[in-house]
């Protein structure tokens, strides 16, 4: 029998970016909020002098314990899914702040094309451009509607950047100037301009200068130490929920955080959520937290799994194409890259998670796809994120992988290899989805989430195209012995690619093709809001965090309106 606690106005499941934003804004308006976080407490002081690549980058100190809960994966429905027993393709964060603590900080806005992808694609190229099995759909919101919320997220986090000539219109400039430009970044920019492209500085949550946000939170500038991705920031220079929005919520006195609280079910009755049931990981006790409004702000897999375990919404069925929970899982196409070897040496060990130059000439529908066998595209960038010693040792393709020559080339080419990479979009397909695994369970006896996914011809065509464009830029920069992608093979889960998973509880214009409306409110349960990249009907050629942040701020408006009037929001 679960212990039942007093009711609160709002209970939030997961206290990362989305959860922290919603807690901050709702408590400022006077609502009482309980935040349940299954991981531990985190503070900036945890990372003082903690430049430990082995502990954080290779032993995954900030990540979820896969021995207690993991995912299962299969490439097609014809094979049995197996558990992911060690980290590879993506990293699952855990603890206060979530993945917002160990991210790089690259903060893009999705393009106007992304939000109306189906209608704009059909309008320009005709319906036959979209393969029958590709399940892209408009999001039920436009870029212009979301723009004020992008602006708010960027001001809260102090994003450092400059105008992107090929993106949607902005109401305001970035709150802080762009990051410093390294010699290799300048080479990329010059080469891109020579090729008649439009480079700009990567928008960065690593502050270019000291900054105080509208909530009065002050943070110091980035020190370019190169320990961002997989690490917490010892300076607080990298925006994360622990140093931006969570302190604001705490200051109101209306926010209670309970760490080590593993939410297992959303409770509901008569078509409305009544609260949540969670296990206190310190005692093993089951606890019921009643609430007037429930907000699930977990990672993609957690949001989807919780809906399925709680029997909320209709599970997706790939054979009929009906149902919505688990639908439109998408990943990202990261392997369209190129690298070149240079005579000069560069200080590549210094950097920041968002330090770099990029361009969007081949992203979205910014270029003509008439004669191409794919839609969308990807962001192309040269980033200087800090090449840490254990994970970086590039040598030419023809080099032996051990022995005297390998050692000689390792020394020769250290800090002289520059990479231009692409972050390709990922389109959803009818047979790519999330569901509950029928065989494997977590430490508490609940089914694991199962991924069914593989790269399609769309992805192979896109990867080759982007890799060729990257190689052209590397060559213009003066690179020699250029290495680029020859062919995109099947997706494999053992090698790190990107933590940018999307879909599963997607947004849309109606309950027939989506789980939530454009306020992230469940069509089937009006007092339940599900927020995060799980709402994306496809994945763009960008990092998702900026768009997650914007949607979270819009959700706040929806929750506040619902708390006063009730009903489905329009």
N, C-alpha and C positions, 0 to 999 in steps of 0.2 A: 504494500500500500504506500503510494507516494505521499510525502509530506507536502501539505498545501500551504502556501504562503499568502499574505495579503495581496490583493489586486493592485496593479500599477496602471498608469495611463497607457504606457507603451513598453513593450519588451522587444529588445533588439537581439538578434541571433548573429553573433560575430562582430567584433569591434575592430575593424580595419578601416579603410578609407570610407566606404559607404556608411558603415555603422557609426564611425566617429563624426562624420558630417551631419548625419541625421540626429544623433544625440546632441550635438552642439546646438543645432538650430532649434530643435524642439524644446530643449530645456531653457533656452533664452526666451522662449515664448510662454514659459511657465508650466509645461507638461512634465510630469514625473516619468523618468525613463530608467529602466533596468537594462544593462548591457551584459549579455552572457558570452563569455569568451572561453573556449575550451583549453586554450594554452595558458601560459604564465604571464605575470606582470612584466612589463619592460620599461626601462628608463634609459635616458641617454648615457648616464654614468656607467651602464653595463659595458659600453664599448670603448671606454678610455684606454688608449694604448693597446687596443685589441686587433692589431693588424696581423691576424693569425689565419693565413690562407688554408692551412691544413684543417683547422677546427671548423671554420665557417664555409669555405668554398668546396672542400673535399669530403668533410665529415658531416656537413649539413646541420650545423648546430641550431639554426633558426627554423628548421623545417619539421614537418609532420613526421611522427614516428610510424614508419610503414609496417612495423611489426604488429601494431595495434589496429591500424586502418590504412588501407591502400585502395587502389583501383584495379580492376581487371581489364585486359585489353585483348581484342581480336581484330584482325584486318577485314574479315568478312563474316557473314552469318553462318558460313559453312564450316567454320572451325570453332573449337572450344576456346573461350577466353581464359587467360592465365593471369595470376596476380603480378603486379609490378613489385618485386621484392627489394629492389635497390633503385636509387634515383638515376634517371637518364634524361629522357626527352624534355621533361618539365619538372619544376620544383614546387612543392606544396607547402606554403608557409603555415606557421602556427604560432599563437601567442598574441598578446596585445599589439595592435597595429597591423597584424596579418602580413601579407606580402608587401604592404606599404612600407615595412621596415627594411626589407632586403632588396627592394627594387633599384633599378638604375636611375630612375627619375626623368626619363624622356617622356615629355608631356605634350602630345599632339592632339589636335582636334580632328575627328573624322571629317571627311569632305562632304559638301552638300549632296554629291552624287550618292554617297553611302546610304543616306536616309530615304532616298527615293529610287533605289537601285533598279528595281524591276521596271517601273514605269519609264524611267529615263533611258534604260537600255532598249526597251521595246520601241520607244519613240524614235530613237536615233538609228537603230539597226534592224528593227522588226522582231517579231516574236521568235523567229527561227534561230536567232542568235543565242538563245538560252536553251541548253540541252534539256530534253524532257525530264531527266532525273534530277536536274538542278532545282532546288526549292527556295531560290531567293525570293524575297518579298519586301515591299516597302515597310518602313518601321512604324508608321502611324504618327510620325512627327517629322518636322523639317529642320534643317540646319538653322534657319532663321528663328524658329521657335526655341531652339536649344541654346542659341548663341549667348543670351544673357547669363545662362548658367555656366557655360564655359568660362565666361569672363569672371564670374564670381569665384569659381574654383581656382583660376589662375591668380586672382588677387589674394585669396586665402593662403595659397602655397608659395606666392612670390615668384612665379615662373619667370626665368630669365630668357629673353628671346628677341627676335626681330621679325618684321613682316615677311610672311611667306607669300610670294607673288602668285602662287597657283592654288591657294586655299580659299575658303569662304571668307566673306567680309567680316571685319572685326569692329566692334563698337568702341574699343579702346586699345591702345598699345599694350604690350606686356608690361607688367609692373616694375620689372628690373631689366637692365641692359643685358645683351647677350654675353655669353662666357668669353674668356680670352681665346684668341686664335693661335694655335700652334703652327710651326712651319709646315707640317704635313696638311693641316686644314687649309692653309693658304694655297698650297699646291693643288688640292682638290678643287677649291673655289676657282682658281685660275683655269685649270683644265676644263671644268664644267662650262665656264663662260666661253672658252675657245670653241667648245662644241655646241654653242648657242643654247645652253641649258640655263636653269635659273636656281643657283645654289643659295642657301640661307643657313644660318646657324641653328643647330638643333635646339628646340625649346627645352629648357632645363629646370628641373626642380632642385638642382644643386645651385645655390644662390651665387650670382656673380658679384654681389655686394651685400653688405648688411641691410636688413629689411625688417620693417615693422608692418604687419598686416592690419586689415581693418578691425580685427578683434583685439588689437594691441599686443599680439604675440611677436616678440623680437627674436631674430635669429642672425647668426654670424655668417660671413661669406665662406664659400668653399675654399679648401686648402689644396685641392688637386692632388690628394694623396693616392687616388686610384683604388680605394677600397669602398666601393658602392654596392655593386651587385653581389648578393649573398651576404652582405654585411650591414650592420647598423652603423649610423654615422656618429662618430664621437664628438663632432662639433655641433650637431643639430643643423648643419648647413643644408643637408638633404631633407626636403620636406617629407615628413611622414606623419601619420595620424597622432603619434605619441607626442610630437613637438608642435603640432598645429591645432587640430580640432578637439582632441580629447581634453587637454587642459582647460579649454573654454567651457566644455560641458561640466567638468568637475567643479569649476569655480562657481557655477550657478547654485550648487547644493541640491540640484534636482536629479543628478545622475549617479547611479550606483553601478559600479563595475564588479561583476563576480567572475573571477578567473577560475580555471580548472573546472568549468561548467560545460559539460558535453551534452548539447541538446539532441535529443533522440526522436522527439515527435512534436509536431504542432497539434495541439488539441483543438477540436472543433465540435460544434453541435448546431443543428438546424441551419447549416449553411454559413455559419460565422465562426471565426477562430475565437477560442476562449482563453488561450494561453499556450504555454509550452511545458513539456516534461523533459527534465534533464537529469543527468547523473552527476553528482558531486564527486569529482575524481579523487579528492583527498580522503573521502570517507566511504565511497561506494553507495551513498544514499540516493534514492530517487526522489526528486523534488518537482512539484508542480508550481509554476509561476503563472497565475491568472493575469490577464491584461485586456484592456479594451481594444487595443490595436497591437498586432504582431507584425514585426518587420524582420524579414530574413535577409541578411546582408553578407552571406558567406561567399566563399569561392564558388566558381561555376559548378563543380562536382557536388559540393555540399548543399547548395541551394536546390539543385535538381534532385539529389538523393532524398533530401528532407521532404520534398513534395511527394515523391513516390512512397516513401515509408509512411507518411501521414495520410496517404490516400486522398490527396487534394489535387483536383484537376484530372483530366483523362490522359492516361499514359499513351505515348506515341506508339503507333503500330506501323512498321515500315512496309508490311505487305499490302495494307490498304491505304496507307498514307494518311490515316485519320489519327486523332489525338494530338496533344500538344506538349505534354511533359516529357522531356527528353529529345524533342525535335530540334533539328538544325544545329547539331554539334559541329563546330568548325575549329580549325587549328590555325596554323600559319605556314607559309612557304618561305623558309629562311635560307635555303641552300643556294639561292641564285647569287653567288658572290664571286669575286675575283681578287687575286693577290699578286703583287709584283715585288721583285727584289731590286733594291736600290744601292748605289755606291755609298751614299751618305748614311750616316748614323743619326738616329732620332732618339729623343728621350721618351720612349714609349712606356716606360715604367710609371711615369707621371701621367695623371689624367683625372677624369671624373666620369661618373656613370652616364652623364648626358653631354659630355664634351664632344662636339663634332660638327661637321657640315653635312647637309643633306639636300635633296632636291625631289620634287614631285612631278617632274615632266612625264614620268611613266607610271604615275599612280592614278587610281580611280579611272575616270574617263577623260583625263587630261590629254590623251592622245588618241588617234584614230585606230579603232579596232576592226575596221571593216574587213581587212585581209588577214586578221589574226584569229587563231583558233582558241581564244580565251577571252574572258571579259575581266574588267578591273585591272589591277596592276600592283605596284608596290613602291614604297619609299626607298630611295637609294641614298646611302650615307657612308661617309668615312668618319668613324668615331675613334676617339682616343680615350678609352675607358681605364687604362692602366694595365699593362701586361705584367701580371704577377708571375713570379719565377717558376712555380711548379707547373702551371697549366700552359705555358707558352714556350714553344721551341720550334719555330717554323724553319723548314729546310726545303729545297727544291724537290719536286715530285720524283725526279730520277735518283735522288740520294738514297743510299742504303739506310735502313732503319736502326742499325747498330754498327758498332765497330769504329775504326780509325777515321774513315771518311765521314761518317755520321757526326763524330765529335768535332772534326775540323769544320764541317759546314754549320754545325750548331754555333760555334764561336764566330765564324765568318759572318753569318747572317743575323746574329742577335741584334735587335733594334734597327734592322734595315729592311724589314718586310712591312709593306703597307697594304691594308685590305680595304676594298670598297665593297660593302655588303648591301643586300636588298632585303627588305622585309615585305614579303609578298602576301597579298590577301588570300583568304580561304573562303571558297564558296560552299554552301551546304548542299548535300545531296540526299536523296530520299533514303539511302541505305547507310547514312552516317548518323548515329544517334547515341543517346545514353539511356540505359535502363538498369534495373536491378539484376545483379548476377544470381543465377539460380543455384549456384554451388557454394561460392565462397562468402564468408561472413567476417565481420569485424570482431574485436575482442569482447563485445557485448552481445553477440549473437545476431546482429542485424546484417542483412545482405549488403555486400559492397556494390558500388556503382560500377557499371560495365561500359566500356567504350567500344563502339564498332566504327572503325575508320581506316581509310587508306588514301593515298594520293591518287588523284584521277588524271585523265589526259589534260584537263584544264590546268592542273597544277604543274604537270610536266612541261607543257608549252610555256606557261608563265615563267617557270624557273629558268629555262634555257634563254628565254628572251631577256629577262632581267640580268642574268649572268653575262650575256653578251654586252649589254649596255655598261655594266660595271667594268668589264674588261677594256672597253673603249676608253673609259675615264682613266683607268690605271695606266694604260698605254700613253695617253696624253700627258699624264703626270710624269712620265719618264721611266716607268717600271720595265724591268726585263724579266725573262723567264716567267711570263704571266701564267698563273694557274687559274682555271675557271671550271665551273660545272660543265661536265659533258652530257650527263643524263641524270635525271632525278629518278632514283630507284624507288622501291616500295617504302612506305613509311615504316620506320622501326623505332621502338620506344626506348632503346638502350643508350642512345647518344643525345646529349643535351642539344636542344634546338631553340625552344622558346617556351615560356610559361604562359603564353597568351592563348589559353583555351576560352572558347565562347559558346553560347547557346545553351539550350536545355529548358529554359523557362522564358521563352522569347516574347518580345513585344510585337504588337501589330495593331491593325485597324479594327479587328473584330475577333470574337471568341472562337470563330471557326478555324482560324489559322494561327492563333497566338494564345499565350497563357496570361499575359498582363497587358494593360493598356499603357498609354504613354506617360502615366504617373506611376508606373510599376505596380499598379493595383491589380490583384487577381480578378479576372472576370468572374470566376466562380465563387469568390469569397471576398466581399467588399472591404473587410477590415484587416486583410492580409496584403502586405506589400512585399515584393521580392525584388531586391535591388542588386545589381552587379553586372558583370559581363555575361552572365547567364541570360540576360535580356537581349543580347545582340542576335538578330536573325542571320547575320553572317559576320565574318571578321574582315576588317579593313587592312590596308597596307601600313598600319601604324601600331604603336603600343596602345593598349586599350584604356589606360588609367585616366587620361584626361576626359574621355567620354563617360567612363564610369562616374567620375566626380561630378560632371555636369548633370547626368541623370539623377544622381543622389540629391543634388540641390533642388532639382525640379520635383522630386518625390516629396521633399519637405513641404513644398507648397500644397501638394495633393493631400498629404497627411493632415496638415493644419485645416484645410477646407473640409476634409472628411470628419475631423474631430468636432466641427461645428454643425455640419449639415447632414452627414451620413450619405449613403447611397453611392452608386458608381459615378466617377468623375468623368466629365467630358471636356 
